[in-house]
Amino acid sequence: PHPPASRAAMAALVNALSAHDSPAAANALDRMRAELALYPYAHEHALMGLGLQTPFEYCQQMVLGMLAGERSYDSLPNFTAADGVRLLGIGRNEYIATLNACKSGRRGAQASALASE
């Protein structure tokens, strides 16, 4: 079952899709992605009809957001994580390696910025 916030976002998405309201559907999709919810495959055709995100784009942006926020891979629900592996080829080990590389890159950039001052 979806957590209550995800259910509310899904309801908002369904309402927006039935009204053909692209901005509201995009907002609901953004909210679902922020809550790490699984892509709404049941509504994929309607989402594509409004020119919104593909499952790949949705998952990619979710992972990039997690990396930017330095969120743990373990915060990702199991079905969403499985979808990420299927679509992006990024599992737990690849995510952790990428997160560590991002962190060390940021530290290196911070160190070089401090050295130049």
Backbone bond lengths (Angstrom), bond angles and torsions (degrees), N, CA, C in turn:
res aa  C-N    CA-C-N  psi(-1)  N-CA   C-N-CA  omega(-1)  CA-C   N-CA-C  phi
1 P - - - 1.458 - - 1.526 111.13 -
2 H 1.330 114.75 148.86 1.454 120.06 178.25 1.517 109.76 -78.57
3 P 1.349 117.85 146.87 1.464 119.19 171.85 1.530 109.23 -63.31
4 P 1.346 118.28 158.52 1.466 121.38 -176.09 1.527 113.92 -53.54
5 A 1.326 118.00 -40.38 1.465 120.14 -178.83 1.521 110.49 -64.37
6 S 1.330 117.51 -38.68 1.459 120.78 178.97 1.519 110.83 -66.99
7 R 1.321 116.99 -37.08 1.466 120.01 177.14 1.520 110.50 -62.94
8 A 1.335 116.58 -40.62 1.465 120.59 179.28 1.529 110.38 -65.52
9 A 1.318 116.91 -40.76 1.465 120.72 178.31 1.523 110.39 -66.40
10 M 1.328 117.07 -38.78 1.459 120.63 178.59 1.531 110.29 -66.25
11 A 1.326 117.04 -40.61 1.465 120.48 177.76 1.527 110.29 -63.24
12 A 1.326 116.96 -41.24 1.468 120.66 177.48 1.524 110.66 -63.31
13 L 1.333 116.23 -38.69 1.459 120.52 178.55 1.529 110.99 -64.33
14 V 1.321 116.68 -46.40 1.468 120.97 -179.87 1.521 110.32 -61.61
15 N 1.334 117.44 -43.23 1.466 120.85 178.53 1.524 111.03 -62.37
16 A 1.332 116.94 -42.72 1.468 121.19 179.72 1.519 111.03 -65.51
17 L 1.332 116.46 -39.47 1.458 119.59 179.96 1.521 111.20 -67.63
18 S 1.326 116.88 -39.49 1.467 119.31 179.98 1.523 111.02 -67.59
19 A 1.335 117.81 -26.46 1.463 121.80 177.98 1.531 111.74 -93.34
20 H 1.320 117.02 1.15 1.472 122.51 -176.99 1.526 111.32 55.16
21 D 1.328 115.74 39.68 1.462 123.25 -178.00 1.529 108.82 -98.65
22 S 1.320 116.37 93.27 1.456 121.64 -175.34 1.538 113.40 -61.24
23 P 1.342 119.86 -46.62 1.477 118.68 179.66 1.529 112.89 -61.41
24 A 1.331 117.52 -40.55 1.469 120.32 179.55 1.523 110.31 -68.01
25 A 1.327 117.00 -38.34 1.465 119.95 177.68 1.519 110.24 -65.39
26 A 1.323 117.71 -40.35 1.466 121.35 178.21 1.528 110.68 -63.24
27 N 1.337 116.68 -40.80 1.472 120.39 177.79 1.525 111.01 -63.71
28 A 1.326 116.67 -43.24 1.466 120.47 179.09 1.523 110.42 -64.49
29 L 1.320 117.00 -39.91 1.468 121.06 178.30 1.532 110.46 -65.03
30 D 1.328 117.18 -40.47 1.467 121.28 176.30 1.522 110.87 -61.58
31 R 1.321 115.99 -41.64 1.468 120.43 179.33 1.531 110.61 -64.14
32 M 1.337 115.97 -42.52 1.467 119.86 178.53 1.525 110.43 -62.45
33 R 1.334 116.60 -41.82 1.463 120.42 179.78 1.531 110.44 -64.31
34 A 1.329 117.20 -41.03 1.466 121.14 178.71 1.525 111.09 -63.58
35 E 1.341 116.40 -29.98 1.464 121.43 179.01 1.536 111.83 -88.62
36 L 1.344 116.02 5.48 1.468 123.14 178.83 1.524 112.55 60.75
37 A 1.330 115.77 34.77 1.463 120.93 179.53 1.531 109.96 -81.35
38 L 1.294 115.88 152.97 1.459 122.85 176.56 1.525 109.61 -64.29
39 Y 1.335 116.67 144.03 1.470 121.21 177.79 1.529 108.93 -57.18
40 P 1.326 118.35 137.57 1.470 120.78 -177.89 1.538 111.87 -78.93
41 Y 1.316 115.75 77.27 1.466 120.99 -176.74 1.527 112.73 -58.46
42 A 1.317 118.50 -29.70 1.458 121.08 -179.95 1.524 111.22 -63.53
43 H 1.323 117.55 -21.55 1.461 122.78 -178.45 1.525 112.14 -113.25
44 E 1.323 116.84 14.34 1.460 120.80 -175.67 1.533 112.25 -57.59
45 H 1.329 117.56 -43.78 1.466 120.49 -178.21 1.536 110.64 -61.20
46 A 1.313 117.17 -43.02 1.465 120.91 179.30 1.525 110.90 -67.19
47 L 1.328 117.02 -39.37 1.464 120.70 178.41 1.529 110.95 -63.92
48 M 1.321 116.20 -41.91 1.458 120.19 178.84 1.533 110.22 -67.57
49 G 1.320 117.39 -34.64 1.462 121.71 177.27 1.519 112.52 -63.04
50 L 1.337 116.68 -29.24 1.464 121.26 177.30 1.522 111.95 -90.38
51 G 1.330 116.65 0.52 1.466 120.38 179.39 1.519 113.24 75.24
52 L 1.326 116.75 27.56 1.466 120.23 -179.76 1.525 110.47 -92.56
53 Q 1.307 116.43 -171.45 1.458 122.73 -170.88 1.517 114.84 -64.13
54 T 1.337 113.63 142.87 1.455 120.75 170.50 1.525 107.41 -79.64
55 P 1.321 118.32 164.46 1.466 119.46 176.37 1.540 112.20 -56.93
56 F 1.334 116.63 -38.12 1.466 120.10 179.30 1.529 110.64 -62.60
57 E 1.326 117.45 -47.81 1.467 121.19 -179.27 1.523 111.23 -63.01
58 Y 1.324 116.12 -41.46 1.467 121.89 179.06 1.529 110.16 -59.39
59 C 1.319 115.68 -49.71 1.465 121.07 -177.68 1.529 110.66 -67.49
60 Q 1.323 116.19 -40.96 1.466 120.52 179.72 1.532 110.32 -60.92
61 Q 1.323 117.09 -47.15 1.457 120.26 179.99 1.523 111.85 -65.92
62 M 1.329 116.89 -33.51 1.455 120.16 177.43 1.530 110.47 -63.82
63 V 1.329 116.02 -46.95 1.467 120.15 -179.17 1.532 110.24 -65.76
64 L 1.329 117.70 -41.72 1.462 120.27 178.08 1.527 111.03 -62.21
65 G 1.321 116.92 -39.17 1.460 120.65 176.76 1.520 112.32 -64.90
66 M 1.317 115.54 -39.07 1.470 119.66 177.48 1.523 110.41 -65.23
67 L 1.325 116.68 -41.78 1.464 120.50 178.92 1.529 110.73 -64.60
68 A 1.328 116.88 -43.17 1.468 120.86 -179.90 1.523 111.03 -62.84
69 G 1.332 116.12 -36.36 1.455 120.44 178.91 1.514 113.73 -88.52
70 E 1.338 115.92 2.51 1.471 122.79 -178.47 1.522 111.52 51.99
71 R 1.347 115.67 42.16 1.463 121.09 178.79 1.519 110.01 -81.05
72 S 1.300 115.40 148.06 1.453 122.13 178.61 1.530 110.66 -70.73
73 Y 1.323 116.24 143.77 1.458 121.28 176.46 1.523 109.95 -61.18
74 D 1.320 116.71 -30.77 1.460 121.41 -178.14 1.528 112.66 -68.81
75 S 1.335 118.35 -11.99 1.463 120.79 175.92 1.529 111.24 -77.73
76 L 1.321 116.91 -11.87 1.466 122.57 -179.12 1.528 109.81 -80.45
77 P 1.344 118.45 126.96 1.465 120.14 176.52 1.532 111.22 -60.21
78 N 1.321 116.94 151.53 1.468 121.52 -173.80 1.521 114.08 -56.25
79 F 1.332 118.64 -46.66 1.461 120.00 -177.99 1.524 111.35 -68.02
80 T 1.319 116.85 -35.77 1.463 120.46 177.14 1.518 109.80 -67.48
81 A 1.329 117.18 -40.00 1.464 121.04 177.38 1.526 110.66 -63.66
82 A 1.319 117.11 -42.12 1.471 120.53 178.84 1.522 110.87 -63.73
83 D 1.324 116.92 -37.35 1.461 121.11 177.16 1.530 110.21 -65.53
84 G 1.326 116.99 -38.51 1.465 121.15 177.33 1.516 112.18 -62.68
85 V 1.312 116.34 -40.35 1.463 120.21 177.22 1.524 109.49 -64.77
86 R 1.319 117.07 -43.23 1.466 121.29 -178.12 1.526 111.71 -66.00
87 L 1.326 117.01 -44.49 1.465 120.88 -174.84 1.526 113.53 -83.26
88 L 1.319 116.73 -42.15 1.462 121.16 -172.38 1.521 113.94 -106.93
89 G 1.331 116.30 -17.94 1.459 119.16 -176.21 1.525 112.15 74.96
90 I 1.333 115.86 21.39 1.465 120.60 -178.40 1.518 108.60 -110.00
91 G 1.310 115.62 109.78 1.452 121.71 175.75 1.517 109.76 -100.21
92 R 1.307 115.85 -168.99 1.461 121.41 -177.27 1.525 111.96 -58.82
93 N 1.324 117.52 -48.28 1.462 120.57 -176.88 1.526 111.93 -64.45
94 E 1.341 117.04 -42.40 1.467 120.23 179.40 1.532 110.89 -66.15
95 Y 1.331 115.95 -38.80 1.460 119.86 178.78 1.525 110.44 -63.34
96 I 1.321 116.65 -47.53 1.467 120.35 -179.03 1.524 110.70 -62.01
97 A 1.332 117.47 -42.38 1.472 120.85 178.28 1.531 110.60 -62.10
98 T 1.329 116.72 -41.89 1.466 120.78 179.64 1.524 110.67 -67.41
99 L 1.322 116.95 -41.66 1.460 120.90 178.77 1.520 110.38 -62.26
100 N 1.332 117.11 -43.84 1.466 120.23 178.34 1.522 111.46 -63.69
101 A 1.339 117.08 -38.98 1.468 120.43 177.91 1.524 110.37 -65.18
102 C 1.333 116.89 -39.77 1.465 120.33 177.57 1.521 110.87 -63.64
103 K 1.317 115.91 -44.14 1.466 119.88 179.87 1.519 111.02 -62.57
104 S 1.335 117.94 -45.02 1.460 120.10 -178.97 1.525 110.45 -68.96
105 G 1.321 118.15 -33.33 1.460 121.34 175.78 1.510 111.69 -64.73
106 R 1.325 116.27 -40.35 1.467 120.45 177.89 1.516 110.19 -66.05
107 R 1.332 116.17 -41.63 1.466 119.17 179.36 1.519 110.28 -63.70
108 G 1.335 116.48 -40.76 1.468 120.48 178.66 1.514 111.20 -64.48
109 A 1.319 117.13 -40.99 1.464 120.65 178.58 1.525 111.19 -67.52
110 Q 1.330 117.16 -38.68 1.453 120.74 177.39 1.526 111.34 -65.67
111 A 1.329 116.17 -41.54 1.459 120.81 179.51 1.523 110.91 -64.39
112 S 1.330 117.61 -43.08 1.465 119.70 179.84 1.529 110.98 -68.61
113 A 1.346 117.99 -32.64 1.458 121.13 176.46 1.524 110.41 -66.83
114 L 1.321 116.69 -41.39 1.465 120.40 178.32 1.529 111.19 -67.17
115 A 1.330 116.61 -37.77 1.461 120.68 -179.26 1.534 111.07 -66.93
116 S 1.319 116.82 -32.34 1.468 119.38 -178.01 1.534 112.66 -78.38
117 E 1.332 117.39 -13.91 1.479 120.34 -179.38 1.483 113.09 -78.88
